[in-house]
Amino acid sequence: MSIDRFILRKLSTCQEEHTRANLVRLFVIRIRRAEIAEEHETTYAVSRVH
């Protein structure tokens, strides 16, 4: 199971607010990192073509 699916599954079942807040923060960090990695890949691919 991927970490993203694990976080989403825990979010859907977690009752403790502090833990839920930490899971949301972790998920947001993972989304931001993925966006940054995607931007770098796109920039690299475009610069490689030119």
mmCIF file of the N, C-alpha and C atoms, coordinates in Angstrom:
data_MODEL
# 
_entry.id   MODEL 
# 
loop_
_atom_site.group_PDB 
_atom_site.id 
_atom_site.type_symbol 
_atom_site.label_atom_id 
_atom_site.label_alt_id 
_atom_site.label_comp_id 
_atom_site.label_asym_id 
_atom_site.label_entity_id 
_atom_site.label_seq_id 
_atom_site.pdbx_PDB_ins_code 
_atom_site.Cartn_x 
_atom_site.Cartn_y 
_atom_site.Cartn_z 
_atom_site.occupancy 
_atom_site.B_iso_or_equiv 
_atom_site.pdbx_formal_charge 
_atom_site.auth_seq_id 
_atom_site.auth_comp_id 
_atom_site.auth_asym_id 
_atom_site.auth_atom_id 
_atom_site.pdbx_PDB_model_num 
ATOM 1   N N  . MET A 1 1  ? 0.855   -1.171 0.000   1.00 0.00 ? 1  MET A N  1 
ATOM 2   C CA . MET A 1 1  ? 0.000   0.000  0.000   1.00 0.00 ? 1  MET A CA 1 
ATOM 3   C C  . MET A 1 1  ? 0.905   1.239  0.000   1.00 0.00 ? 1  MET A C  1 
ATOM 4   N N  . SER A 1 2  ? 0.573   2.194  -0.843  1.00 0.00 ? 2  SER A N  1 
ATOM 5   C CA . SER A 1 2  ? 1.371   3.418  -0.892  1.00 0.00 ? 2  SER A CA 1 
ATOM 6   C C  . SER A 1 2  ? 1.108   4.266  0.352   1.00 0.00 ? 2  SER A C  1 
ATOM 7   N N  . ILE A 1 3  ? 2.065   5.124  0.652   1.00 0.00 ? 3  ILE A N  1 
ATOM 8   C CA . ILE A 1 3  ? 1.925   5.997  1.826   1.00 0.00 ? 3  ILE A CA 1 
ATOM 9   C C  . ILE A 1 3  ? 0.724   6.926  1.669   1.00 0.00 ? 3  ILE A C  1 
ATOM 10  N N  . ASP A 1 4  ? 0.451   7.352  0.448   1.00 0.00 ? 4  ASP A N  1 
ATOM 11  C CA . ASP A 1 4  ? -0.697  8.240  0.229   1.00 0.00 ? 4  ASP A CA 1 
ATOM 12  C C  . ASP A 1 4  ? -2.010  7.535  0.556   1.00 0.00 ? 4  ASP A C  1 
ATOM 13  N N  . ARG A 1 5  ? -2.147  6.303  0.107   1.00 0.00 ? 5  ARG A N  1 
ATOM 14  C CA . ARG A 1 5  ? -3.361  5.547  0.420   1.00 0.00 ? 5  ARG A CA 1 
ATOM 15  C C  . ARG A 1 5  ? -3.467  5.278  1.917   1.00 0.00 ? 5  ARG A C  1 
ATOM 16  N N  . PHE A 1 6  ? -2.330  5.006  2.537   1.00 0.00 ? 6  PHE A N  1 
ATOM 17  C CA . PHE A 1 6  ? -2.306  4.782  3.984   1.00 0.00 ? 6  PHE A CA 1 
ATOM 18  C C  . PHE A 1 6  ? -2.804  6.030  4.721   1.00 0.00 ? 6  PHE A C  1 
ATOM 19  N N  . ILE A 1 7  ? -2.288  7.212  4.332   1.00 0.00 ? 7  ILE A N  1 
ATOM 20  C CA . ILE A 1 7  ? -2.695  8.463  4.977   1.00 0.00 ? 7  ILE A CA 1 
ATOM 21  C C  . ILE A 1 7  ? -4.191  8.686  4.782   1.00 0.00 ? 7  ILE A C  1 
ATOM 22  N N  . LEU A 1 8  ? -4.674  8.492  3.569   1.00 0.00 ? 8  LEU A N  1 
ATOM 23  C CA . LEU A 1 8  ? -6.108  8.694  3.305   1.00 0.00 ? 8  LEU A CA 1 
ATOM 24  C C  . LEU A 1 8  ? -6.970  7.722  4.096   1.00 0.00 ? 8  LEU A C  1 
ATOM 25  N N  . ARG A 1 9  ? -6.536  6.483  4.194   1.00 0.00 ? 9  ARG A N  1 
ATOM 26  C CA . ARG A 1 9  ? -7.302  5.497  4.967   1.00 0.00 ? 9  ARG A CA 1 
ATOM 27  C C  . ARG A 1 9  ? -7.337  5.883  6.444   1.00 0.00 ? 9  ARG A C  1 
ATOM 28  N N  . LYS A 1 10 ? -6.192  6.314  6.975   1.00 0.00 ? 10 LYS A N  1 
ATOM 29  C CA . LYS A 1 10 ? -6.142  6.729  8.383   1.00 0.00 ? 10 LYS A CA 1 
ATOM 30  C C  . LYS A 1 10 ? -7.002  7.968  8.614   1.00 0.00 ? 10 LYS A C  1 
ATOM 31  N N  . LEU A 1 11 ? -6.976  8.907  7.662   1.00 0.00 ? 11 LEU A N  1 
ATOM 32  C CA . LEU A 1 11 ? -7.807  10.112 7.791   1.00 0.00 ? 11 LEU A CA 1 
ATOM 33  C C  . LEU A 1 11 ? -9.286  9.762  7.850   1.00 0.00 ? 11 LEU A C  1 
ATOM 34  N N  . SER A 1 12 ? -9.683  8.790  7.078   1.00 0.00 ? 12 SER A N  1 
ATOM 35  C CA . SER A 1 12 ? -11.108 8.447  7.037   1.00 0.00 ? 12 SER A CA 1 
ATOM 36  C C  . SER A 1 12 ? -11.579 7.746  8.308   1.00 0.00 ? 12 SER A C  1 
ATOM 37  N N  . THR A 1 13 ? -10.656 7.153  9.065   1.00 0.00 ? 13 THR A N  1 
ATOM 38  C CA . THR A 1 13 ? -11.061 6.420  10.265  1.00 0.00 ? 13 THR A CA 1 
ATOM 39  C C  . THR A 1 13 ? -10.623 7.082  11.572  1.00 0.00 ? 13 THR A C  1 
ATOM 40  N N  . CYS A 1 14 ? -9.733  8.047  11.498  1.00 0.00 ? 14 CYS A N  1 
ATOM 41  C CA . CYS A 1 14 ? -9.157  8.646  12.703  1.00 0.00 ? 14 CYS A CA 1 
ATOM 42  C C  . CYS A 1 14 ? -10.176 9.538  13.423  1.00 0.00 ? 14 CYS A C  1 
ATOM 43  N N  . GLN A 1 15 ? -10.251 9.390  14.734  1.00 0.00 ? 15 GLN A N  1 
ATOM 44  C CA . GLN A 1 15 ? -11.181 10.176 15.543  1.00 0.00 ? 15 GLN A CA 1 
ATOM 45  C C  . GLN A 1 15 ? -10.478 11.296 16.314  1.00 0.00 ? 15 GLN A C  1 
ATOM 46  N N  . GLU A 1 16 ? -9.184  11.175 16.521  1.00 0.00 ? 16 GLU A N  1 
ATOM 47  C CA . GLU A 1 16 ? -8.432  12.122 17.348  1.00 0.00 ? 16 GLU A CA 1 
ATOM 48  C C  . GLU A 1 16 ? -8.038  13.342 16.512  1.00 0.00 ? 16 GLU A C  1 
ATOM 49  N N  . GLU A 1 17 ? -8.438  14.525 16.922  1.00 0.00 ? 17 GLU A N  1 
ATOM 50  C CA . GLU A 1 17 ? -8.234  15.738 16.132  1.00 0.00 ? 17 GLU A CA 1 
ATOM 51  C C  . GLU A 1 17 ? -6.767  16.056 15.871  1.00 0.00 ? 17 GLU A C  1 
ATOM 52  N N  . HIS A 1 18 ? -5.938  15.914 16.896  1.00 0.00 ? 18 HIS A N  1 
ATOM 53  C CA . HIS A 1 18 ? -4.512  16.231 16.741  1.00 0.00 ? 18 HIS A CA 1 
ATOM 54  C C  . HIS A 1 18 ? -3.861  15.315 15.707  1.00 0.00 ? 18 HIS A C  1 
ATOM 55  N N  . THR A 1 19 ? -4.202  14.039 15.773  1.00 0.00 ? 19 THR A N  1 
ATOM 56  C CA . THR A 1 19 ? -3.657  13.074 14.814  1.00 0.00 ? 19 THR A CA 1 
ATOM 57  C C  . THR A 1 19 ? -4.160  13.383 13.412  1.00 0.00 ? 19 THR A C  1 
ATOM 58  N N  . ARG A 1 20 ? -5.437  13.717 13.289  1.00 0.00 ? 20 ARG A N  1 
ATOM 59  C CA . ARG A 1 20 ? -5.991  14.077 11.976  1.00 0.00 ? 20 ARG A CA 1 
ATOM 60  C C  . ARG A 1 20 ? -5.286  15.295 11.392  1.00 0.00 ? 20 ARG A C  1 
ATOM 61  N N  . ALA A 1 21 ? -5.032  16.297 12.233  1.00 0.00 ? 21 ALA A N  1 
ATOM 62  C CA . ALA A 1 21 ? -4.341  17.505 11.772  1.00 0.00 ? 21 ALA A CA 1 
ATOM 63  C C  . ALA A 1 21 ? -2.942  17.163 11.270  1.00 0.00 ? 21 ALA A C  1 
ATOM 64  N N  . ASN A 1 22 ? -2.249  16.284 11.982  1.00 0.00 ? 22 ASN A N  1 
ATOM 65  C CA . ASN A 1 22 ? -0.904  15.883 11.556  1.00 0.00 ? 22 ASN A CA 1 
ATOM 66  C C  . ASN A 1 22 ? -0.943  15.098 10.242  1.00 0.00 ? 22 ASN A C  1 
ATOM 67  N N  . LEU A 1 23 ? -1.933  14.241 10.086  1.00 0.00 ? 23 LEU A N  1 
ATOM 68  C CA . LEU A 1 23 ? -2.071  13.494 8.837   1.00 0.00 ? 23 LEU A CA 1 
ATOM 69  C C  . LEU A 1 23 ? -2.351  14.431 7.665   1.00 0.00 ? 23 LEU A C  1 
ATOM 70  N N  . VAL A 1 24 ? -3.195  15.434 7.888   1.00 0.00 ? 24 VAL A N  1 
ATOM 71  C CA . VAL A 1 24 ? -3.481  16.411 6.832   1.00 0.00 ? 24 VAL A CA 1 
ATOM 72  C C  . VAL A 1 24 ? -2.211  17.169 6.468   1.00 0.00 ? 24 VAL A C  1 
ATOM 73  N N  . ARG A 1 25 ? -1.455  17.606 7.478   1.00 0.00 ? 25 ARG A N  1 
ATOM 74  C CA . ARG A 1 25 ? -0.187  18.311 7.203   1.00 0.00 ? 25 ARG A CA 1 
ATOM 75  C C  . ARG A 1 25 ? 0.758   17.435 6.393   1.00 0.00 ? 25 ARG A C  1 
ATOM 76  N N  . LEU A 1 26 ? 0.879   16.191 6.783   1.00 0.00 ? 26 LEU A N  1 
ATOM 77  C CA . LEU A 1 26 ? 1.753   15.261 6.068   1.00 0.00 ? 26 LEU A CA 1 
ATOM 78  C C  . LEU A 1 26 ? 1.303   15.091 4.622   1.00 0.00 ? 26 LEU A C  1 
ATOM 79  N N  . PHE A 1 27 ? 0.009   14.969 4.419   1.00 0.00 ? 27 PHE A N  1 
ATOM 80  C CA . PHE A 1 27 ? -0.507  14.799 3.060   1.00 0.00 ? 27 PHE A CA 1 
ATOM 81  C C  . PHE A 1 27 ? -0.258  16.040 2.215   1.00 0.00 ? 27 PHE A C  1 
ATOM 82  N N  . VAL A 1 28 ? -0.421  17.215 2.795   1.00 0.00 ? 28 VAL A N  1 
ATOM 83  C CA . VAL A 1 28 ? -0.156  18.466 2.072   1.00 0.00 ? 28 VAL A CA 1 
ATOM 84  C C  . VAL A 1 28 ? 1.317   18.548 1.680   1.00 0.00 ? 28 VAL A C  1 
ATOM 85  N N  . ILE A 1 29 ? 2.201   18.172 2.589   1.00 0.00 ? 29 ILE A N  1 
ATOM 86  C CA . ILE A 1 29 ? 3.638   18.172 2.283   1.00 0.00 ? 29 ILE A CA 1 
ATOM 87  C C  . ILE A 1 29 ? 3.920   17.235 1.111   1.00 0.00 ? 29 ILE A C  1 
ATOM 88  N N  . ARG A 1 30 ? 3.323   16.053 1.122   1.00 0.00 ? 30 ARG A N  1 
ATOM 89  C CA . ARG A 1 30 ? 3.546   15.089 0.033   1.00 0.00 ? 30 ARG A CA 1 
ATOM 90  C C  . ARG A 1 30 ? 3.023   15.632 -1.303  1.00 0.00 ? 30 ARG A C  1 
ATOM 91  N N  . ILE A 1 31 ? 1.891   16.332 -1.273  1.00 0.00 ? 31 ILE A N  1 
ATOM 92  C CA . ILE A 1 31 ? 1.339   16.922 -2.504  1.00 0.00 ? 31 ILE A CA 1 
ATOM 93  C C  . ILE A 1 31 ? 2.280   18.002 -3.022  1.00 0.00 ? 31 ILE A C  1 
ATOM 94  N N  . ARG A 1 32 ? 2.755   18.868 -2.135  1.00 0.00 ? 32 ARG A N  1 
ATOM 95  C CA . ARG A 1 32 ? 3.673   19.939 -2.561  1.00 0.00 ? 32 ARG A CA 1 
ATOM 96  C C  . ARG A 1 32 ? 4.952   19.372 -3.152  1.00 0.00 ? 32 ARG A C  1 
ATOM 97  N N  . ARG A 1 33 ? 5.512   18.358 -2.501  1.00 0.00 ? 33 ARG A N  1 
ATOM 98  C CA . ARG A 1 33 ? 6.738   17.734 -3.033  1.00 0.00 ? 33 ARG A CA 1 
ATOM 99  C C  . ARG A 1 33 ? 6.497   17.135 -4.416  1.00 0.00 ? 33 ARG A C  1 
ATOM 100 N N  . ALA A 1 34 ? 5.354   16.506 -4.605  1.00 0.00 ? 34 ALA A N  1 
ATOM 101 C CA . ALA A 1 34 ? 5.032   15.918 -5.905  1.00 0.00 ? 34 ALA A CA 1 
ATOM 102 C C  . ALA A 1 34 ? 4.893   17.009 -6.962  1.00 0.00 ? 34 ALA A C  1 
ATOM 103 N N  . GLU A 1 35 ? 4.271   18.129 -6.608  1.00 0.00 ? 35 GLU A N  1 
ATOM 104 C CA . GLU A 1 35 ? 4.132   19.242 -7.550  1.00 0.00 ? 35 GLU A CA 1 
ATOM 105 C C  . GLU A 1 35 ? 5.501   19.802 -7.932  1.00 0.00 ? 35 GLU A C  1 
ATOM 106 N N  . ILE A 1 36 ? 6.376   19.971 -6.951  1.00 0.00 ? 36 ILE A N  1 
ATOM 107 C CA . ILE A 1 36 ? 7.722   20.487 -7.222  1.00 0.00 ? 36 ILE A CA 1 
ATOM 108 C C  . ILE A 1 36 ? 8.484   19.521 -8.118  1.00 0.00 ? 36 ILE A C  1 
ATOM 109 N N  . ALA A 1 37 ? 8.408   18.234 -7.826  1.00 0.00 ? 37 ALA A N  1 
ATOM 110 C CA . ALA A 1 37 ? 9.093   17.230 -8.641  1.00 0.00 ? 37 ALA A CA 1 
ATOM 111 C C  . ALA A 1 37 ? 8.556   17.247 -10.073 1.00 0.00 ? 37 ALA A C  1 
ATOM 112 N N  . GLU A 1 38 ? 7.259   17.399 -10.211 1.00 0.00 ? 38 GLU A N  1 
ATOM 113 C CA . GLU A 1 38 ? 6.649   17.440 -11.543 1.00 0.00 ? 38 GLU A CA 1 
ATOM 114 C C  . GLU A 1 38 ? 7.122   18.670 -12.314 1.00 0.00 ? 38 GLU A C  1 
ATOM 115 N N  . GLU A 1 39 ? 7.194   19.815 -11.642 1.00 0.00 ? 39 GLU A N  1 
ATOM 116 C CA . GLU A 1 39 ? 7.675   21.036 -12.299 1.00 0.00 ? 39 GLU A CA 1 
ATOM 117 C C  . GLU A 1 39 ? 9.118   20.872 -12.762 1.00 0.00 ? 39 GLU A C  1 
ATOM 118 N N  . HIS A 1 40 ? 9.948   20.253 -11.941 1.00 0.00 ? 40 HIS A N  1 
ATOM 119 C CA . HIS A 1 40 ? 11.342  20.039 -12.306 1.00 0.00 ? 40 HIS A CA 1 
ATOM 120 C C  . HIS A 1 40 ? 11.462  19.096 -13.496 1.00 0.00 ? 40 HIS A C  1 
ATOM 121 N N  . GLU A 1 41 ? 10.640  18.063 -13.534 1.00 0.00 ? 41 GLU A N  1 
ATOM 122 C CA . GLU A 1 41 ? 10.649  17.142 -14.664 1.00 0.00 ? 41 GLU A CA 1 
ATOM 123 C C  . GLU A 1 41 ? 10.251  17.850 -15.941 1.00 0.00 ? 41 GLU A C  1 
ATOM 124 N N  . THR A 1 42 ? 9.205   18.667 -15.873 1.00 0.00 ? 42 THR A N  1 
ATOM 125 C CA . THR A 1 42 ? 8.732   19.397 -17.044 1.00 0.00 ? 42 THR A CA 1 
ATOM 126 C C  . THR A 1 42 ? 9.791   20.376 -17.515 1.00 0.00 ? 42 THR A C  1 
ATOM 127 N N  . THR A 1 43 ? 10.400  21.104 -16.608 1.00 0.00 ? 43 THR A N  1 
ATOM 128 C CA . THR A 1 43 ? 11.439  22.071 -16.954 1.00 0.00 ? 43 THR A CA 1 
ATOM 129 C C  . THR A 1 43 ? 12.616  21.353 -17.587 1.00 0.00 ? 43 THR A C  1 
ATOM 130 N N  . TYR A 1 44 ? 13.022  20.235 -17.029 1.00 0.00 ? 44 TYR A N  1 
ATOM 131 C CA . TYR A 1 44 ? 14.131  19.461 -17.560 1.00 0.00 ? 44 TYR A CA 1 
ATOM 132 C C  . TYR A 1 44 ? 13.814  18.960 -18.955 1.00 0.00 ? 44 TYR A C  1 
ATOM 133 N N  . ALA A 1 45 ? 12.597  18.460 -19.162 1.00 0.00 ? 45 ALA A N  1 
ATOM 134 C CA . ALA A 1 45 ? 12.217  17.924 -20.468 1.00 0.00 ? 45 ALA A CA 1 
ATOM 135 C C  . ALA A 1 45 ? 12.174  19.035 -21.514 1.00 0.00 ? 45 ALA A C  1 
ATOM 136 N N  . VAL A 1 46 ? 11.655  20.209 -21.153 1.00 0.00 ? 46 VAL A N  1 
ATOM 137 C CA . VAL A 1 46 ? 11.579  21.323 -22.102 1.00 0.00 ? 46 VAL A CA 1 
ATOM 138 C C  . VAL A 1 46 ? 12.987  21.828 -22.430 1.00 0.00 ? 46 VAL A C  1 
ATOM 139 N N  . SER A 1 47 ? 13.836  21.973 -21.421 1.00 0.00 ? 47 SER A N  1 
ATOM 140 C CA . SER A 1 47 ? 15.184  22.477 -21.690 1.00 0.00 ? 47 SER A CA 1 
ATOM 141 C C  . SER A 1 47 ? 15.983  21.463 -22.490 1.00 0.00 ? 47 SER A C  1 
ATOM 142 N N  . ARG A 1 48 ? 15.699  20.197 -22.345 1.00 0.00 ? 48 ARG A N  1 
ATOM 143 C CA . ARG A 1 48 ? 16.403  19.160 -23.088 1.00 0.00 ? 48 ARG A CA 1 
ATOM 144 C C  . ARG A 1 48 ? 16.023  19.202 -24.559 1.00 0.00 ? 48 ARG A C  1 
ATOM 145 N N  . VAL A 1 49 ? 14.785  19.570 -24.867 1.00 0.00 ? 49 VAL A N  1 
ATOM 146 C CA . VAL A 1 49 ? 14.299  19.617 -26.243 1.00 0.00 ? 49 VAL A CA 1 
ATOM 147 C C  . VAL A 1 49 ? 14.930  20.793 -26.984 1.00 0.00 ? 49 VAL A C  1 
ATOM 148 N N  . HIS A 1 50 ? 15.096  21.914 -26.286 1.00 0.00 ? 50 HIS A N  1 
ATOM 149 C CA . HIS A 1 50 ? 15.609  23.120 -26.953 1.00 0.00 ? 50 HIS A CA 1 
ATOM 150 C C  . HIS A 1 50 ? 17.083  23.110 -27.091 1.00 0.00 ? 50 HIS A C  1 
# 
